[in-house]
């Protein structure tokens, strides 16, 4: 991997506590900013580390979906 960015955008800003906890449960730290949850893995990440980061991003987005109500729980491009 040379470099990359992973981003999930929500309709509304999620509560950062469950998002952060879900990521930390996977051993990954994300910085939720407003409606965005993003990661910028270091260039030196192995394929396995990138998979771990991507899975944690997915799990954090799913946690938002499980703990939120209404349209704000659905990441852009999923459903709606």
GISUL-V153164 format. One record per helix or strand of 2 or more residues. SS is the DSSP state (alpha for helix, beta for strand). FROM is the first residue (numbers start at 1). TO is the last residue. If there is no record, write none. Layout:
SS | FROM | TO
SS | FROM | TO
//
This chain:
beta | 6 | 10
alpha | 16 | 25
beta | 31 | 33
beta | 36 | 39
alpha | 47 | 67
alpha | 71 | 73
//
